[in-house]
């Protein structure tokens, strides 16, 4: 099957398509507690490297987008720090959601905003808290995704080759392959699958045609706006009202009132799953490989894996002043300004901030959000 | 067998005996690293309660001694902090060893100092870093020990009823019991036994007549001085010279020169073992029960046990601001000013200071000195 842009050459297309990245940065980031807090979520932390996650997100978009075309959707607690970290982005393109409503309203709002003036603009949705080891490959894949999305009513998603039967991610079931002679192999999407149980995840892995949903979606503003009208029609009215008020003195008030009306639902559930139910051919959803060293750094242990050469390595983070380890391996310790001494301990995660000390294990670090919930329920909002 | 003071009544004896405690406070205290450092050894830390170990040591001697009769033998690094912590002790009775020489020279020096003016003074040697849960009972036992030591050439040691086959302590093999109608049951000492291997420790425990050497020794100045002349004669000359210079302008210089000549050896090895080799009857060493809740707090895990109600308890030390624990038990955490969050961890020891973070387990915490050695060998003297 040929690529759906048919006769268009890359160059022609490249010159014609306007691409507008929408960076989603409203996450509350409890998984990296105690470093991450409500007002200092994961995306504004430099968990890996010197620049923050959102700064790195923007940086790798530079080869494929004009900075003046980038939107950021965040929340009121994070807006200031994000504006400070991303001075390239114009202030009016950093929107703070008046309330948390998951990804569907955020993506849809961007579509309605752009549809008013430039419905052909291709819009890419990007999480702000993932890492990419190979930014050059990222740019290549994005260019292909943009072309594919620009060629009609296509929706492009990015799939990560799974390396383990992970139950924490959604999966994409891939169908038939597109033109194998293209530099980037695309598949039609058969179905989106929610986070599976362990048994199902094993089955997905064995089947071979399942990939992790990388959380990156590309489509034209018109395609997305129409998909909203079709699959979540009750959301269209409020979002059109917000888009109409954008740039006026009414905007904040309209945004606050109408956004609250929107359903709290992810774009995966609200649009992609419903669309994929139409069948592989009619849904026109395509999956490109996120083969650029994608990592969502979902927990302290995944950061540990990302930073260590091997799982046996002790990783000292936060500019520790030294490490002494005796019969200890596979530990992750964040202890800025301290010398760390390990004696007979394996697989621990220890994270220290000025007001808190977390001690857990690699295996349990994905449950840190449970701790955060317990802290919240105890009324210790100073720690949240 | 009657008590060896024969016809003397307690009251008569109590009125006549002068008692001079000698607090040994020269230990380097590596086992409580990173809280303990060379210049902030265990004995000057408040590991348990609000007062430091050495302050508590002095406090429990108050019922049995005049404060003006107390001596402290420490080192140059600790002298200032000890003088500040013990303002009751006159400055000239806080001696700083010019070099570390273990307990034999320190005890012997005290004996020679006192022998010059008051050879009948009973001298008690006390570690400065142990805890005593029942100070009233401690005072009772000490009164009996003082009487026993005052009645001739007797040496009195204190034995702790063992609760486990500990290989980290010396043992005392007890012989025949003295007058069972006395309020405090004393035994003649058969032999001193060095720290045993695990198998031997099991045997000692099973035998029933072995107790741990509690490190407290009581004897008259004359008895100890004569024991030095008999068992470590080469040490007598230097120490007599130091004693003779005490109170003169030559003291510091003589102390530095002569003390360095003394053998680096413990009083247990140098005197008590050798004396006990003379046989139970001729050695005149008596053991009284240290049944006053003795604990030497030998490691972080023993402090944990001491502070916790049960071994399953999580003990938060250092005025933490809160604890959140999920599926975690038996952890000891010292994290001043922080809230501690535990998730799925058991039996850990975590100790934080402004410059260092120790992470180990209860089981391994007695090996903290190995870490300290590694740190020393790496040249990081700032952490020692």
Interface residues (C-beta under 8 A of the other chain):
Chain A: X33 X34 X321 X322 X324 X326 X327 X328 X331 X333 X335 X337 X338 X339 X340 X341 X342 X343 X344 X345 X348 X350 X352 X354 X355 X356 X357 X358 X359 X360 X361 X363 X364 X365 X367 X368 X370 X371 X374 X375 X378 X380 X383
Chain B: X33 X34 X321 X322 X324 X326 X327 X328 X331 X333 X335 X337 X338 X339 X340 X341 X342 X343 X344 X345 X348 X350 X352 X354 X355 X356 X357 X358 X359 X360 X361 X363 X364 X365 X367 X368 X370 X371 X374 X375 X378 X380 X383
